[in-house]
């Protein structure tokens, strides 16, 4: 079955992806429940991958039930008649967000939300955008224009003009972007860079970005696609900085890991161009009732079960347990809640660490904008047994790495 599957993938899906899967001898996933994935050979893996999607694990029973119910009633919308599920989901997400973020537009993916944010910035007169080195916001043309990694950008250049990248936490460089008062500027940040290797921005930098936007009639866009929805130990990572953005991008865990769903939320003032003319932006499948049913239930669970606190507790435990062993192996551990980076210092060691953890039945995520860092993005509903399984697997994987001193 495996060779037949790889052959079909090579011929009809993606040749390079199939080649990598073959080289890594990756198994075929078959089923999932909670924090575990079972392959076609019956082997069970602890899922610490998924790029941040599975904050509630796989197939949370309440989320699945809400999707099944919606599937049996109205899975897709006519896009003409009034949709009550959209109304409920919009209010529920607004209520879960920081105050003043009152308007929601649902999309299918994070990169779609980024595209809409850039359009809204333009519609509000911000023709210049400041992005951060190490950033990742998606791979469509607009999102790619504010994504920093050159390997992703180069094949498609020239991208959007008037995008300036400043180094993470470089206050002087950020301030310099606002020196020309005739320019209105939008700043897009990830409070915690996920694909960039799990780097948290400093509060001073985030607060300065907000202050500059207020002083110069600019807009602050917070990309919480990966860091939001309880993953970093806060409902939203930007809460740690006591700042409210003008727009926030939401995705990954929004539908509980069951149906694709993402969103943009914005202040009334920022959203006004769409409020004046709803035809300025649309999506055939974005905000489908089946996805919104999952989102509604997910938001209820996140609030009811205080998932942010669970994520914070697990993260502190993992970082404390792993750090001493990681340091001995020349690995840095960075973490915010259940978004944890294992910095192996170079891509080769990161690859070895990934394979070693897989051998110990732990699935990880690589970092798209930082090949040195392997990420652990598990569910916030891990059991004590599963937490200990991660710790044991990581310690064993660290010990298998060739020696390298931390600089």
RADA-V794683 format. One record per residue. RES is the residue in one letter. PSI is psi as a letter, one per 40 degrees, with the letter a starting at -180 (none if undefined). OMEGA is omega in degrees with one decimal (none if undefined). D_CENTER is the distance of its C-alpha to the mean C-alpha in Angstrom with 1 decimal. Layout:
res: {RES | RES}
psi: {PSI | PSI}
omega: {OMEGA | OMEGA}
d_center: {D_CENTER | D_CENTER}
This chain:
res: {X | X | X | X | X | X | X | X | X | X | X | X | X | X | X | X | X | X | X | X | X | X | X | X | X | X | X | X | X | X | X | X | X | X | X | X | X | X | X | X | X | X | X | X | X | X | X | X | X | X | X | X | X | X | X | X | X | X | X | X | X | X | X | X | X | X | X | X | X | X | X | X | X | X | X | X | X | X | X | X | X | X | X | X | X | X | X | X | X | X | X | X | X | X | X | X | X | X | X | X | X | X | X | X | X | X | X | X | X | X | X | X | X | X | X | X | X | X | X | X | X | X | X | X | X | X | X | X | X | X | X | X | X | X | X | X | X | X | X | X | X | X | X | X | X | X | X | X | X | X | X | X | X | X | X | X | X | X | X | X | X | X | X | X | X | X | X | X | X | X | X | X | X | X | X | X | X | X | X | X | X | X | X | X | X | X | X | X | X | X | X | X | X | X | X | X | X | X | X | X | X | X | X | X | X | X | X | X | X | X | X | X | X | X | X | X | X | X | X | X | X | X | X | X | X | X | X | X | X | X | X | X | X | X | X | X | X | X | X | X | X | X | X | X | X | X | X | X | X | X | X | X | X | X | X | X | X | X | X | X | X | X | X | X | X | X | X | X | X | X | X | X | X | X | X | X | X | X | X | X | X | X | X | X | X | X | X | X | X | X | X | X | X | X | X | X | X | X | X | X | X | X | X | X | X | X | X | X | X | X | X | X | X | X | X | X | X | X | X | X | X | X | X | X | X | X | X | X | X | X | X | X | X | X | X | X | X | X | X | X | X | X | X | X | X | X | X | X | X | X | X | X | X | X | X | X | X | X | X | X | X | X | X | X | X | X | X | X | X | X | X | X | X | X | X | X | X | X | X | X | X | X | X | X | X | X | X | X | X | X | X | X | X | X | X | X | X | X | X | X | X | X | X | X | X | X | X}
psi: {d | d | d | d | d | d | d | d | d | d | d | e | c | h | d | d | d | d | d | d | d | d | d | e | f | h | i | h | i | d | i | i | h | b | e | i | h | h | i | e | e | e | i | h | i | h | h | f | b | e | f | e | d | f | d | e | a | h | f | h | d | d | d | d | d | d | d | d | d | d | d | e | c | g | d | i | i | d | e | d | i | h | h | d | d | d | d | d | d | d | d | d | d | d | d | e | i | i | i | e | g | e | h | h | h | h | a | e | i | d | d | d | d | d | d | d | d | d | d | d | d | d | d | e | e | g | e | i | h | h | i | i | i | e | i | h | e | i | e | i | d | d | d | d | d | e | h | d | h | d | d | d | d | d | e | e | i | h | a | h | i | f | h | h | h | i | i | h | e | g | d | d | d | d | d | d | e | e | d | h | e | e | h | h | h | h | h | h | i | h | d | h | h | c | e | e | e | g | h | h | i | i | d | d | d | d | d | d | d | d | d | d | d | d | d | e | f | a | h | h | h | h | h | f | d | d | e | a | f | e | d | e | e | i | d | h | d | e | d | e | e | f | h | h | i | d | i | h | h | i | a | c | e | d | f | f | f | d | h | h | h | i | i | h | i | i | i | d | d | d | e | d | d | d | d | d | g | e | e | d | h | i | h | d | e | h | f | i | d | d | d | d | d | d | d | d | d | d | d | d | d | d | d | d | e | f | d | d | d | d | d | d | d | d | d | d | d | d | d | d | d | d | d | d | d | d | d | d | e | f | h | h | h | h | i | h | b | f | g | h | h | g | h | e | d | i | d | d | d | d | d | d | d | d | d | d | d | d | d | e | f | h | h | i | h | i | h | d | e | g | e | e | h | h | i | h | g | i | i | e | f | i | i | d | d | d | d | d | d | d | d | d | d | d | d | d | d | d | e | e | i | i | h | h | i | h | none}
omega: {-175.8 | -178.6 | 178.0 | 178.8 | 179.5 | 178.7 | 178.8 | 177.9 | 178.4 | -173.0 | -170.1 | 179.7 | -179.9 | -174.1 | -177.5 | 178.1 | 178.8 | 178.8 | 178.7 | 179.3 | 178.3 | -179.4 | -178.9 | -179.4 | -177.1 | 176.9 | 178.0 | 178.9 | -175.6 | -176.5 | 179.9 | 174.6 | -179.8 | -178.6 | -174.2 | 173.9 | 178.5 | 179.0 | -175.7 | 176.8 | 179.1 | 177.8 | -178.2 | -179.4 | 173.3 | -173.7 | 171.9 | 179.2 | 177.4 | 175.9 | 173.4 | -175.7 | -164.7 | 178.2 | 176.5 | -177.0 | 178.9 | 169.5 | 174.8 | -171.1 | -179.6 | 178.5 | 179.0 | -179.3 | 179.5 | 178.6 | 178.8 | 178.5 | 180.0 | 178.1 | -178.6 | -178.6 | -175.8 | -177.1 | -179.6 | -176.5 | 174.9 | -175.5 | 177.0 | 180.0 | -179.7 | -177.6 | -177.3 | 179.5 | 177.3 | 179.9 | -178.8 | -177.9 | 179.8 | 179.2 | -176.8 | 178.4 | 177.5 | 179.5 | -179.0 | -177.0 | 173.4 | -178.7 | -179.9 | 173.5 | -166.7 | -174.2 | -175.0 | 168.4 | -178.0 | 179.5 | 179.5 | -174.8 | 179.4 | -178.7 | 174.5 | 178.4 | 176.8 | 178.9 | -179.8 | 178.5 | 179.2 | 176.0 | -180.0 | 176.1 | 177.2 | -178.2 | 177.6 | 174.3 | 178.8 | -178.4 | 176.2 | -178.0 | 173.4 | 176.6 | -171.6 | 175.9 | -176.6 | -175.4 | 171.2 | -178.3 | 179.5 | -172.6 | 167.9 | -167.6 | 178.7 | 179.8 | 179.2 | 179.3 | 178.2 | 173.4 | -165.8 | -169.4 | -174.7 | -179.3 | 177.7 | -172.8 | -168.5 | -177.3 | -172.9 | 178.9 | 8.5 | 176.0 | -177.8 | 174.7 | 172.3 | 170.8 | 179.7 | 176.3 | 174.2 | -178.3 | 178.0 | 176.6 | 176.5 | -174.9 | -178.3 | -179.2 | 178.5 | -179.2 | -178.0 | -179.7 | -177.9 | -175.2 | 179.1 | -174.5 | -179.7 | -179.6 | 169.8 | -168.6 | 169.6 | 177.8 | 178.2 | -176.9 | 163.2 | 179.9 | 168.7 | 179.6 | 179.8 | -179.7 | 178.5 | 176.6 | 179.0 | 173.4 | 176.9 | 173.3 | 178.0 | 177.4 | -179.8 | -178.7 | -179.6 | -179.8 | 176.2 | 178.3 | 178.5 | -178.3 | 178.9 | 178.6 | 178.4 | -176.0 | -174.1 | 177.0 | 176.9 | -178.8 | 175.7 | 178.7 | 177.3 | 175.6 | 178.7 | -177.8 | 179.7 | -174.0 | -175.9 | 176.7 | 169.7 | -171.4 | -176.3 | -179.3 | 171.1 | 173.5 | 175.5 | -175.5 | -176.9 | 176.8 | -179.2 | -177.5 | 179.1 | 179.8 | 173.5 | -179.8 | 174.5 | 175.1 | 176.6 | 179.8 | -173.6 | 177.7 | 177.2 | -173.3 | -171.8 | -179.5 | 174.2 | 177.8 | -175.9 | -177.4 | 177.8 | 179.0 | 176.7 | -176.1 | 164.0 | 172.8 | -173.4 | 172.8 | -179.8 | -178.8 | -179.0 | -176.7 | -172.2 | 178.0 | 178.1 | 176.1 | 177.5 | -177.2 | -176.1 | -179.5 | 179.8 | 178.2 | -179.5 | 179.1 | -178.0 | -174.9 | 180.0 | -179.8 | 176.4 | -178.9 | -177.7 | 177.6 | -178.2 | 174.9 | 177.2 | -178.8 | 179.8 | -179.2 | 179.0 | 179.4 | 176.6 | -178.7 | 179.9 | -179.1 | -175.9 | -173.6 | 178.9 | -176.1 | 178.9 | 179.3 | 177.2 | 179.6 | -179.5 | -179.3 | 179.5 | -178.9 | 179.0 | -179.3 | -178.7 | -178.8 | -180.0 | -177.5 | -173.7 | -170.5 | -178.8 | -179.7 | 179.5 | -178.7 | 178.7 | -178.2 | -178.3 | 178.9 | 174.5 | 176.0 | 174.3 | -177.6 | 170.3 | -176.1 | 178.9 | 167.3 | -170.6 | 178.8 | 174.6 | -175.1 | -177.0 | 173.7 | 173.0 | -175.2 | -178.5 | 179.0 | 176.5 | 177.2 | 177.7 | 179.4 | 178.3 | -178.4 | 179.2 | 178.1 | 177.6 | 176.9 | 177.1 | 172.9 | 173.5 | 179.4 | -178.7 | 172.7 | 169.7 | -178.6 | -171.8 | -179.4 | 179.9 | -174.0 | 178.8 | -167.1 | 172.9 | -176.8 | 169.2 | 178.8 | -176.6 | 173.5 | 173.3 | 179.7 | 176.3 | 172.1 | 176.9 | 178.4 | -179.5 | 175.6 | 179.1 | 177.0 | 177.4 | -178.3 | -179.5 | -179.2 | -179.1 | 179.4 | 178.6 | -179.3 | 177.5 | -175.8 | -179.1 | -177.0 | 172.8 | -175.4 | 174.4 | -179.1 | 173.5 | 179.4 | none}
d_center: {32.5 | 30.0 | 32.0 | 32.5 | 28.7 | 28.1 | 31.0 | 29.7 | 26.2 | 28.1 | 30.3 | 28.2 | 24.5 | 23.6 | 26.2 | 24.2 | 21.5 | 24.4 | 26.2 | 23.4 | 23.2 | 26.9 | 27.2 | 24.8 | 26.7 | 23.7 | 24.8 | 24.2 | 22.1 | 24.2 | 23.1 | 20.6 | 21.0 | 19.3 | 17.9 | 20.1 | 20.5 | 24.0 | 25.1 | 28.2 | 30.4 | 29.6 | 27.7 | 25.0 | 21.8 | 19.6 | 16.0 | 13.8 | 11.7 | 9.8 | 6.6 | 5.5 | 7.3 | 10.6 | 10.7 | 14.2 | 15.0 | 16.5 | 18.9 | 19.2 | 22.8 | 22.5 | 19.6 | 21.5 | 24.7 | 23.4 | 22.3 | 25.7 | 27.5 | 25.9 | 26.5 | 30.1 | 30.5 | 28.5 | 25.4 | 25.4 | 26.7 | 29.8 | 28.1 | 31.6 | 32.3 | 30.7 | 27.8 | 27.8 | 24.5 | 22.8 | 24.7 | 23.8 | 20.1 | 20.1 | 22.1 | 20.2 | 16.8 | 18.9 | 20.6 | 17.4 | 16.2 | 18.2 | 21.6 | 22.5 | 19.3 | 21.5 | 20.7 | 18.0 | 17.6 | 15.8 | 14.4 | 13.5 | 10.2 | 7.7 | 10.2 | 13.0 | 11.8 | 11.9 | 15.3 | 16.6 | 15.8 | 17.7 | 20.5 | 20.8 | 21.1 | 23.9 | 25.4 | 25.7 | 27.4 | 24.8 | 25.5 | 24.2 | 20.6 | 19.7 | 16.5 | 15.9 | 16.7 | 14.0 | 11.5 | 9.2 | 8.9 | 10.0 | 13.4 | 15.6 | 18.3 | 17.3 | 13.7 | 15.2 | 17.7 | 15.3 | 13.5 | 15.7 | 16.3 | 19.8 | 19.8 | 17.5 | 19.4 | 23.0 | 23.8 | 23.1 | 24.6 | 26.0 | 22.8 | 22.8 | 25.3 | 25.1 | 21.7 | 22.3 | 20.1 | 21.0 | 20.4 | 18.1 | 20.3 | 23.2 | 24.8 | 27.8 | 25.9 | 23.8 | 27.1 | 28.8 | 26.5 | 28.2 | 31.7 | 32.8 | 33.2 | 33.7 | 30.1 | 27.4 | 24.1 | 20.4 | 18.1 | 14.4 | 12.5 | 9.4 | 11.1 | 9.6 | 8.8 | 6.6 | 8.0 | 11.0 | 12.0 | 10.9 | 13.1 | 13.5 | 15.4 | 18.8 | 19.9 | 22.7 | 20.6 | 18.4 | 21.6 | 23.4 | 21.0 | 21.5 | 25.3 | 25.7 | 24.1 | 26.4 | 29.4 | 29.0 | 27.9 | 24.4 | 21.0 | 18.0 | 14.6 | 11.7 | 8.2 | 6.6 | 4.0 | 1.9 | 5.7 | 7.5 | 9.6 | 11.4 | 9.1 | 10.7 | 14.0 | 14.1 | 13.4 | 11.7 | 11.4 | 13.7 | 16.3 | 17.3 | 18.6 | 20.5 | 19.4 | 18.6 | 17.2 | 18.8 | 15.8 | 12.3 | 9.5 | 8.1 | 6.6 | 5.4 | 8.1 | 10.2 | 12.9 | 13.1 | 12.3 | 15.5 | 15.3 | 12.8 | 12.2 | 10.3 | 12.2 | 13.4 | 15.5 | 18.2 | 21.5 | 24.6 | 25.9 | 22.8 | 22.7 | 26.5 | 26.7 | 25.1 | 27.3 | 30.3 | 29.5 | 27.1 | 27.9 | 26.1 | 22.9 | 22.6 | 20.8 | 22.9 | 20.4 | 17.9 | 18.5 | 20.7 | 22.4 | 21.2 | 17.5 | 18.4 | 20.6 | 17.7 | 15.6 | 18.8 | 19.4 | 15.9 | 16.3 | 19.8 | 18.9 | 16.3 | 19.2 | 22.1 | 21.1 | 19.5 | 16.5 | 15.3 | 18.6 | 18.3 | 15.0 | 16.8 | 19.9 | 18.5 | 16.6 | 19.9 | 21.9 | 20.0 | 19.9 | 23.6 | 24.7 | 23.1 | 23.7 | 27.5 | 27.4 | 24.6 | 26.8 | 29.8 | 28.0 | 26.7 | 23.0 | 21.1 | 18.9 | 16.3 | 14.4 | 13.0 | 13.4 | 11.9 | 9.6 | 12.6 | 13.6 | 17.0 | 18.3 | 21.2 | 22.4 | 22.7 | 21.3 | 24.3 | 23.9 | 20.2 | 21.3 | 24.0 | 21.9 | 19.6 | 22.8 | 24.5 | 21.8 | 22.0 | 25.7 | 25.3 | 23.3 | 19.9 | 17.0 | 14.3 | 11.5 | 12.7 | 11.1 | 11.4 | 12.6 | 14.5 | 16.7 | 18.2 | 15.4 | 14.7 | 11.9 | 12.6 | 9.9 | 12.6 | 13.4 | 14.8 | 17.9 | 19.1 | 22.9 | 25.0 | 26.1 | 22.6 | 21.7 | 25.0 | 24.3 | 21.2 | 23.4 | 26.3 | 24.4 | 22.8 | 26.2 | 27.8 | 25.4 | 25.8 | 29.6 | 29.5 | 28.1 | 30.8 | 31.7 | 30.0 | 30.6 | 27.9 | 29.0}
